[in-house]
Amino acid sequence: MPTLDEVAARAGVSRTAASRAINNVPHVSRAKREAVERAVRELGYVPNPTARALAGSKVGAVVLAASSAETGLFADPFFAEIIVGVSEALEDTELQLILVLANTPRGRDRLRQIIRSRRADGIMLMALRGDDPLGRLAEEAGMPVVFGGLPLAGEPRWYVDADNRGGARLAADHLVRTGRTRPVMITGQVDSQVSVAREQGFTEGLTLSGMSLTGVSSGAFLEEGGARAMEQLLDAHPQLDAVFAASDGMAVGALQVLRRRGLRVPEDVSVIGFDDLAGARHANPPLTTVRQPVRALGREMARMLVGAIDGQDPGPLILPTRLTVRESAP
């Protein structure tokens, strides 16, 4: 008997697009539907009736929900890259993407209504912090849920994350190798798993080299948060000679403060960020940073969700990180 994969290959479409066309799910383009129908006739494919019944109940939409305010979401290029990656993965599926900002009670109510009215086939969750209500909403969803990054407590069934801990260790190793002896860290919000993992990794890297962390300060993952934290660290530890910031935005804020205080980068202070988004190359000086594949994170989240919707059980995925060396910490 011919398989669905063979139908998809004959039609020149993805497996998901072939399944949706065969099961008459909405939002499949006419060209793809006709190509799949032609392949079905040519191969003599007979759909599985159980799978067809399940597919027929789908509505053709998925949700990307972020526990972030609109200003924070659209001021941070990280989220723009996530959305681009998600959109790339969904392009061949004909699934509609619904973006929900669920940082307020009204936003969470909107997501709850989408779940209860079954207006989506699955959910992707981003930027969870602490005991985030979105986590509980996910438990109640009764549909596939993929997490972008681990929540602070527990380990969900499906998630995609970057190697935050390993990437932070790379930053520590680099500072030690380049002769820095009084490193400080600017970390993100303390109720964020990303912040916890990056601080742990940086501390571990220093400890393995026989060095300790001189000081740490936390703030929001934006320039303003990094600037405030840098001011605090300079006041408390004026002899610091290296800064590891848990995001590029925070590192850029730190660079601005160091310049105002008359300190030279990298001659007096080395600075390393985390993300390696476009702004890192245009910082003054260009930023040494831990590169995480942000767009790939969004893309793999969407792929994992599509697989779960199709009845597969994809395993969790941790994406690799690496250090990109530029002028701020040569």
Salt bridges, closest charged atoms under 4 A:
ASP5 OD1 - ARG15 NE 2.95
GLU34 OE2 - ARG30 NE 2.99
GLU42 OE1 - ARG10 NH1 2.77
GLU81 OE2 - ARG295 NH2 3.10
GLU88 OE2 - ARG295 NH1 3.46
GLU88 OE1 - ARG299 NH1 2.93
ASP92 OD1 - LYS32 NZ 3.81
GLU94 OE2 - LYS32 NZ 3.08
ASP109 OD1 - ARG112 NH1 2.70
ASP131 OD1 - ARG136 NH1 3.05
ASP191 OD1 - ARG129 NE 3.06
GLU204 OE2 - ARG165 NH2 2.21
GLU204 OE1 - ARG169 NH1 3.01
GLU231 OE2 - ARG260 NH2 3.13
GLU231 OE1 - ARG261 NH2 2.66
ASP235 OD1 - ARG261 NH2 2.84
ASP268 OD1 - ARG264 NH2 3.06
ASP276 OD2 - ARG291 NH1 3.29
ASP276 OD1 - ARG326 NH2 3.00
GLU300 OE2 - ARG303 NH1 2.96
ASP310 OD1 - LYS58 NZ 3.40
ASP313 OD1 - ARG157 NE 3.35
